[in-house]
Amino acid sequence: MPLRQSRTPKPNRPSDSSPPEAQAGAGPIGKPWHLVLRTPQQTHRLGQCVGALLRGGEVIALFGELGTGKTSLVRGMADGLLADSAAVSSPTFTLIHEYRGRLPLIHTDLYRLTASQLEDTGLGDYVDGHTVVAIEWADRWREGLPADHLEVRLSHHPPAARQALLTATGPSSARLLAELRTSLSRRRPTRVVRQSRVQSSRPRRASH
């Protein structure tokens, strides 16, 4: 069974050695993709499909209010990475959680952090080209996000659904988004054509 590890943050890198790929102001590549997630299971399934397609080094930046399914989506990602998804929870007390599957998954929640506290997390050390990093409340770390990341914006969709807006900001995330769209479109169930009321109410012709 894959192991779950909880880590305290690594010491932060000196400011003059910040990775060159960490740039603010990354713009979208291609058209964002909008999804309506009608059940929590669909949110989990979206994350699962993302996890199954990850190759290592991707950064998934999660945005959205409380209760929009950010942690549920990360739990699905862990499933797709063959990690222990049942162990995934919001990193409230331990800032950075690490889960081991076919790729290492780092999960962090920046909701309670101030700008000065963010400088001490060492979160940028995990953007290493191999580790998958999922960041809840990623808007708190805009200056540190790499130029190439997949943005997932979750919001409430009354009365009980959620909606997701997925945006790629670089070639790696664009590849991931394209493969995700293909994967999900293949899994859609075939629509069943039902008889209309007129058809179903017609009396059957007597057999001779």
C-alpha positions in Angstrom: 0.0 0.0 0.0 1.4 3.4 -0.9 2.6 5.4 2.1 1.5 8.8 3.2 4.1 11.1 4.6 3.5 14.5 6.3 6.4 16.9 6.1 7.3 20.2 7.7 8.3 22.7 5.1 11.9 22.7 3.8 14.0 25.8 4.3 13.3 28.4 1.7 15.8 29.0 -1.1 17.7 32.3 -1.1 16.0 34.9 -3.2 18.8 35.0 -5.7 18.6 31.3 -6.5 14.8 31.2 -7.2 14.1 28.8 -10.1 14.0 30.8 -13.4 10.7 29.1 -14.4 8.9 30.6 -11.5 7.4 33.7 -13.1 4.3 35.7 -12.3 1.8 36.8 -14.8 1.6 33.6 -16.9 -1.2 33.9 -19.5 -3.5 31.3 -20.8 -2.6 29.0 -23.7 -5.6 28.0 -25.8 -9.2 28.2 -24.7 -10.2 27.5 -21.1 -12.4 24.4 -20.6 -15.6 24.7 -18.6 -17.2 21.8 -16.8 -20.3 21.3 -14.6 -19.7 18.8 -11.8 -23.1 17.7 -10.6 -22.0 15.4 -7.8 -19.0 15.1 -5.5 -18.2 11.8 -7.3 -17.8 13.8 -10.5 -15.3 16.1 -8.8 -13.4 13.1 -7.6 -13.5 11.5 -11.1 -12.1 14.7 -12.6 -9.2 14.6 -10.2 -8.7 10.9 -10.9 -8.5 11.5 -14.6 -6.0 14.3 -14.0 -3.8 12.1 -11.8 -3.8 9.2 -14.3 -2.4 11.6 -17.0 0.3 13.2 -15.0 3.9 12.6 -16.1 5.7 14.3 -13.2 6.6 17.9 -12.6 3.2 19.4 -13.1 1.8 22.1 -10.8 -2.0 22.1 -10.3 -3.1 25.5 -9.0 -6.5 25.3 -7.3 -8.7 28.3 -6.8 -12.2 28.6 -5.2 -14.2 29.4 -2.1 -14.6 27.1 0.8 -16.6 24.0 0.0 -16.1 24.0 -3.8 -14.3 20.7 -3.8 -10.6 21.5 -3.9 -9.6 18.8 -1.5 -12.0 16.3 -3.2 -10.2 16.9 -6.5 -6.8 16.4 -4.9 -8.1 13.1 -3.4 -9.1 12.1 -6.9 -5.6 13.0 -8.2 -4.1 10.7 -5.5 -6.3 7.9 -6.7 -5.2 8.5 -10.3 -1.6 8.4 -9.1 -2.2 5.1 -7.2 -1.6 6.7 -3.9 -3.6 6.3 -0.7 -6.5 8.7 -1.5 -8.2 7.9 1.8 -5.3 9.6 3.7 -5.7 12.9 1.8 -7.0 15.7 3.9 -6.7 19.5 3.9 -3.2 20.4 5.1 -4.3 22.6 8.1 -1.7 21.9 10.8 1.0 20.4 8.7 1.5 22.8 5.8 2.8 20.3 3.3 1.7 16.7 2.9 3.4 14.2 0.6 1.7 11.1 -0.8 3.6 8.3 -2.5 2.2 6.7 -5.6 3.6 6.1 -9.1 4.8 9.8 -8.7 5.3 11.8 -5.5 2.4 14.1 -4.8 2.8 17.3 -2.7 -0.4 18.8 -1.4 -0.5 22.2 0.4 -3.2 24.6 1.5 -2.2 28.3 1.7 -5.5 29.6 3.1 -4.2 30.8 6.5 -0.8 32.0 5.4 0.3 35.6 5.1 2.7 36.9 2.4 5.6 36.9 4.9 4.9 33.3 6.0 4.8 32.1 2.4 8.5 33.1 2.0 9.4 30.5 4.7 7.6 27.5 3.3 10.2 26.4 0.8 7.3 25.4 -1.5 9.4 26.3 -4.5 11.8 23.5 -3.7 9.2 21.0 -4.7 8.8 22.4 -8.2 11.6 20.1 -9.4 10.4 18.7 -12.7 9.5 15.3 -11.2 7.1 16.0 -8.2 3.5 16.8 -8.8 2.4 19.8 -6.7 -1.3 20.5 -5.9 -1.8 24.0 -4.3 -5.1 24.9 -2.7 -5.7 28.7 -2.5 -3.0 29.2 -5.1 -3.9 32.9 -5.4 -1.8 33.4 -2.3 1.3 32.3 -4.1 0.9 34.1 -7.4 4.5 35.3 -7.3 5.9 31.8 -6.9 3.8 29.9 -9.3 5.8 28.6 -12.3 4.9 30.0 -15.7 3.6 26.6 -16.8 0.8 25.3 -14.5 -2.8 24.1 -14.8 -5.3 26.4 -13.2 -8.4 24.8 -11.9 -11.0 27.3 -10.7 -13.9 25.8 -8.8 -17.1 27.5 -7.8 -20.6 26.8 -6.6 -23.2 26.2 -9.3 -26.7 26.5 -7.8 -28.6 24.6 -6.7 -26.2 21.8 -5.7 -23.6 21.4 -8.3 -20.1 22.9 -8.8 -18.4 24.2 -11.9 -14.8 24.0 -12.9 -12.8 26.2 -15.3 -9.5 24.7 -16.4 -6.9 26.8 -18.0 -3.4 25.9 -19.3 -0.6 28.5 -19.0 2.3 26.6 -20.8 3.1 23.7 -23.1 3.1 21.0 -20.4 -0.3 22.1 -18.9 -1.7 22.5 -22.4 -0.7 18.9 -23.2 -2.3 17.7 -19.9 -5.5 19.7 -20.6 -5.8 18.3 -24.2 -5.3 14.7 -23.0 -7.8 15.3 -20.2 -10.5 16.5 -22.6 -9.9 13.5 -24.8 -10.0 11.1 -21.9 -13.2 12.4 -20.4 -15.0 12.6 -23.8 -14.3 8.9 -24.3 -15.9 8.0 -21.0 -19.2 9.8 -21.5 -22.1 7.3 -21.6 -24.0 6.9 -24.8 -27.3 8.8 -24.8 -30.4 6.6 -24.9 -33.1 7.9 -27.3 -36.4 7.5 -25.6 -39.8 7.2 -27.3 -41.9 10.4 -27.4 -45.3 10.4 -25.7 -47.0 10.3 -29.1 -45.0 7.2 -30.1 -45.5 5.4 -26.8 -49.3 6.1 -26.6 -50.1 4.8 -30.1 -52.2 1.6 -29.9 -50.6 -1.4 -31.3 -52.1 -2.8 -34.6 -53.7 -6.1 -34.1 -51.9 -9.0 -35.6 -53.7 -11.1 -38.3 
